[in-house]
Amino acid sequence: MIYEAFFIPMNIEKIYQIYLSHRKVTIDSRSCADGSIFFALKGDHVNGNQFAKDALDKGCAFAVVNDPAIVKDSRYILVKDPLRTLQELAGEHRRHLHIPVIAITGTNGKTTTKELAIRVLSKKYKVSGTTGNLNNHIGLPLTILGSHHDTDLLVLEMGANHPGEITGLCELADPTHGLITNIGKAHLEGFGTIEQIIDAKAALYRYLRKKKGTIFYNQDNEILKKELSPADVRISYGMDDQADYRFRNPVADPFLSFDWQSLSGDLKVTTRLYGLYNFENVMAAITIGAFFDVNETDILRAVKDYVPENMGSQVITTGKNTVIMDAYNANPTSMRLAIQEFIKQQGGKKVLILGDMLELGDKTEEEHERILQMIREHKFSPGRVFLSGKTFASLSSHFGYKGFEKTKELISYLRSYPIEDHLILIKGSRLMKMEEVVGVL
């Protein structure tokens, strides 16, 4: 039997009342908590409507769909566009959350900064935040809907690979505070130029300016400072003497440590994060925590105890080698920084294992060649550089390095010709699955 009432468009207020009694939301029919709401989203290769019945059978209380043919009873909520409904539902819920919402975006370090900020703020508050890298037009509403009445603070990571996306995410999340970690070369295929990347990321500043929100920014970053307005409500951090929160003497061998010139005096900050390039991420998290009155001792403890679990800035001892795992993602800026940091590390026996950087458009070959030129300038011997991916592989022979079009081919080679007693850097874009190489190291 088909319930005619469910062919009448249900407004978002009514759906929100359903949500208030069923707070779990999912887009994956394989993960259906009892009483949850399933949204049948359409992807490039799948149509969520096909899995609505399965989701209900597994415990979902409702399925939000847009195909009248599958509606069988009152558990199906028929809408024009399930994705749009998911976003509107999140927007409605956001209007009922009278709490600080901190948005974090940037080219590099946004996930690490977000994770650190959540750890620091959690020392004093009930914090909800983005899980993993669910930072887009689907992940953001899921995160917002995962925040309940007892949430004190919401920390949202915002990613973008096309102009206008940050603006749209801000309109959905309505942040009260925000931070851009940095701006570099990433997603050039979607943006086109570095100037377009700057303009797209700076949309967060423009939104907060309009809403009279608070901007956290790195006083040492000239690109970011140029995007600020004298009228902005802003809090600065950095090594500059003019910064509101000041930090000094960063070192990393291999783990990052530095001094914090706090209100109570100089404090030593120690971390389990690899590399100087994490300095700005930790500074940002400390600044956010201090701004929200988290105790300094608790801030230091949260930072010291944080161990990355997302394949970024991890140091792994395999028994045969020491591996620096930085394969969460890669772009020309982060790749260059990672290699430069690796070169500084103590020890003579070093190996580079690099995967292609994706989404660079017509700059792809040029940016990969620049990386290889830098490696050659630092005199890495051919036997200590291994490359994976079509672009790196096509350039490898010119530079005398080992290149493989697929990561599994590289793994097969390393299984036949094992590496032992080396310090190894692994870096590449997420889709290259460079973390799989660790198994043979």
N, C-alpha and C positions, 0 to 999 in steps of 0.2 A: 504494500500500500504506500502511495506517495502522499505526503502531507502537503496540501495546497498552501498552507500558511508559510511554508518554507520556500515558496517560489516568490513571495513578496520580499523585496530587498530589505534586509534587516539593518537598521542603522547602527552606527558604531556604539552608541550609548547602550543599546540592548545587548550587543555582543560583549561590551565591557562588563555588564552585570553578570553574564555567564562566566566571564573570565574571573571575576571576583570570587566565584565559588569553585573555580577550577584553575588554580594558579600555575600549573605546569603547562608549558607550551612546547610543541615539538614540530619539526618539519621532516623527521625521519621515522618512518613506520617501523624501523628496527629498534627504536628506542621510545617506547610508549609507556610512560608511568601511568599507573591506575588513576583514572579521573582527569587525565590531561586533555588538551585540545590539539588536534592534528591539523596543520595547515598544508593543503595539497598544492605545493609550489611546482611550477613548471620549469624544468631545466633544459639544457641543450639536448640532452639525450633521454630524459625521463619526464613523465607527466604524473605529478603527485596524485591526481584523481584516481589513477590505477591502483594506488595503495591505500585509499581511504578505508575500504572495508577491512583490510588487513589490520590497519591501525585501530579501528574500533574493536575488532575481535581480540586484539592484544591488550585492551584495557582503556583506550582513549574514550572519554565521555562524549566528545564531539569531534566532527571532522568538517573543516571549512573547505568547501569545494566550489568549482564553477561549472560543473557538468550536470545538467538536470537529469540526464539519463541514469546516473548512478544513485540519485537520492531515493532512499528506501523508507526512511522513517525520520523521526524528529531529532535524531542524533546528527543528521547532516545539516549543515548551515550553508545554504546556497548564496554565493556572492558573485559579483562580476569578476573580481580579481583577487585571489587569495593573498598574493604578495602585498598588494595595496592595502588590503584589509589588515594584514599583520602589521604593517607600518602605521596605519591609522589607529589601531588598537594600542600600539606602543606609545604613540603620541598622546592618546587619551590618558593612558596610565601615567605618562610623564607629567601631565597637568595636575595629577593628584599627588605627585611626589614633591613635597615642599622641602627639598633638601639641596645641598650643594651638589652640582654635577660638574665633574672635572673632565674636560675633553683633551686628549693627547694625540697629536698628529706629528708628522715629520717624515723625512726621507729615511733616516737611520735611527735605531735605538728606541722607537716608540713602544715596542712590546716590552723591552727590558725596563724602560722608565715606568711604564704602566704597572708591571709586576712589582717593582720596587716601591712605587707609591702606595699600592694596595697593602703591601707588607708593613710599611711604615705607619700608614693611617690606621691599620687594623690593631695597632697597639693601644688605641684609645677608642676607636669607633667600630660600629657594625658597618662593614664596607661591602658593597657589591661592585663587580667590575667585569670587563670583557674577559672571556675565557679564551685562551690561546690567541689566535689571530682572527677571531670572529668580529672583524672591524668594518664590515661593509654594510650595504643597504639591507642585508638579511641578518647578519650577525648582530648589528646594533639594536634593532628592535627586539631580538631575542634576549639580549642582555638587559635591556630596560624592563621587559616583562618579567625577568627573573628577579627584579628588585621588589621587595615587599614592604609592608608598613613599618617594620622595625629597622629598615635600612637608614643609616645616618648619612652616608656619603656614597655617591656613585662615580666610579672612575671608568671612563669610556675611551677606548682606543679607536681612532678614526683613520682608515686607510683610503687611498684614492689613487686611481691610475688614469683618470680623465678629468678635464676641466669641469667645474661645477659640482663635483661629488661632495666635497667638504661642505659647501653651502647647503646642499640637501641634507646631509647628515646633521648639521647644526640645527636646521629647521626642525628636524625630527627630535633631536635629543635636548634642544634648548639648554646648552651648557651655561653655567654661571661662572665658571673658571676655565682657563685653557692654557695650553702650552704647546709650542712647536719645538720639537727637539733640535732640528737642524734642517737644512735644505741642500740637497745634492742631486746628482744625476741618477734618476730611477724612473721607470715607466716612460721613457722618452717616446716610445711608440705611441702612447696615448696622449702625451702632452705636447710633444714636438720640440720645445726648447726649454732651457733652464729658466728663462723668464716666465714662461707659462706655468712651470712648476711652482715658482715663487708666488705668483699671483693666486694659484689654486690653493696652496697651503695657507696663505695669508688671509683666506676667506674666514678662518677661525678668528683672527684678530678683528676683522671687520664686523663679524657677528657679535662678538663680545663688546666691541665699541658701541654698537647700536643698542645693546641690552645693558650697557654700563656694568658689564662683568669684569672680572679680574684676570689680567694676563700675567703669567709667569714667563720670563724670558731670560736668555743667556746674555749677560752684559758684554761678553767677549765676542759675540757673533754679530758682525757688522751687517750681514744680509738681513737678519731678523730685526735689528734695530731700525733699519731704514723703513720697515713696514709699520712701525709704531707711529702713533699720533700723540702730540702733547696732551690731548684730552683723555688718553687711555688711563684706566686704573691699572697700574702695573707694579709688579714685584720682580726685582732683578736678582740674579745670582751669577757668580763667576769669580775670576781671579782679579778683575778690575777693582781698584779701591773704591770706585763709586757704586759698586753693587750693594744691594740691600743685604744679601747673604754672601759672605766672602770665603773663598777656599784657596788653599795654597799647596805647593810642593807635591804635585801628583807624581807617583812612581808606579811602575808595574813590572814585576820580575818574578813570576809572570803575573801575580795577582795585584790588583789595583789597591793603593792606599794613598791617603793625602791628609792634609790638615784642614780643619773647619774652624774658622775664627768666629765662634759663637758668642752669644751674649755673656756666657759664664766663663769665657776664656778659650784658649786654643784646645781643640779636641782632635785626637787621632782617629781617623776613619779607616777601618780595615774592611776589605771585602774578599769574596771568593769569586770575583769577576776577573777574567783575563783581559789585559790590554788597557792602554791609556785612553783609547777611544770610548771606553765606558765612563770616563770621568764626568762628562757632561750629563750622562744619564743619572748617575748617583747624586750629583749636585742638585739636579732638578727634583729628585724624590725627597732629598733632605729638605730642600726649600719648601716644598709642598707640605711636608710633615710639620716643620717648624711654624709655618704660616697658620696651620690649623691647631697649633698649641699642643702637639705631641711632645712628651717629655724627651729631652735630649738624650738621656740614657737609653730610652726605648728606641729612639731613632737609630742610634749607633748599633744597638743589638739587632734590630730588624735588618739593617744593611749587612752586618757581619754574618748573620745566619742565612742570608739568601743564597741559594745555590741554583743557578739556571738549569732549567729542565727542558728548554725548548730548542736545543741544538745551537744555542747562541752563547759564545764565550765560555764554553765548557772545557775543562782540562781533564782528559781521561787517560789513566794509566792502564794499558792493555796487558801488561806482563812482558811484552816484547818492545813496545815503544811508548812514548808519551805523545798523545794526540790532542791538539787544540782544535776542538770542534766548533766551527763557526758557519754551519751549513743551514741555518734557519732561513737565510735569504742572501741575495747578493746583487749589488749594482756597482757601477764603476767607482763610486765614492767609497763605499764600504769595502770593496775588494782592495782598493789601493791602501786604505788605512790598515786593513788586516795584515797585508803583506809587509807594510812598513813596520808595523809593530812586531811582527814575527822576526824580521831581520835584526831587531834590537835585542832579542832574547839571547841569553847566554848559552853557549854550547855550539860546537862546530858542525855537528852532523844533523843537518836540517833537510827536510823534504817538503815540497809544495805539492798538494793534490787539489786541483782546481776544476770546478765545473762551470759550464757556460752561464753567462748573465743574460737573462731573458728580458723581453719587452723593451728592447732598445731601438726598435724600428730600423730606419736607414743608417743609424749610427752603430749598429751591431758590430760589424767587422772592425770599424775604426776603434771602438772602445776596447775590444778584446786585444787588438794589436798593441794598443798603448800599454795595456797590462803586461803583455809579453815583453815589450821593449824595456819596461821598468825592471822586470825580473832579470833580463839579460844584462842590464846596466849594473845590477848588484851581483853579477857573476855567479849565479846558480849554475852548477854543472848540469849538462843535459840529463844525466842519470838520476837527478834529484828533483825533477819537475815532471809531473804526470797530469795530463789534461783530459777532461771528459766533456763531450758535447760536440755537435756538428761544427760550430764556429771555431772553438779552440782546436778541434782536430784538423780542420782545414788549414789552420795557420801553423800548426805544430812543427811540421817538417822544415819550414823556413827558418825556424828558430832552433831546430835540433832537439826538440823535446818529444817525449812519448805522448801521442794523442790517440784518443779512442772516441768514436762517435757516441757510444752508449756507456753508461756507468757500469753495466754488467760486464762489458768487455774489459774495462779497466780492472774490475774485481778479479776476473779470470786471470789476467796477466799477473796481478800482484799475488795471486794464490800460487802461481808457478814460479814467480821470482820474488820471494818474500823479503820484506824490509824488517830489519831488527836494529835496536839500539839507536833510534833516531827520534828527533823532535819533529813532529809532522803537523802541518797546518792543512785542514780541510775546509774549503770554502766554495760555495756555489749556490745558484738559485734553488729555491725549494723544490721545483719540479725535477731537478736533476737527481734528487735522492742521494746526495753525497754521503749521508750518514750510513748508508749501507756498506761503504768501503771499510768502516771500522772493524767489521767482522774478520777481515783478513790481515789486520795490522796488529 
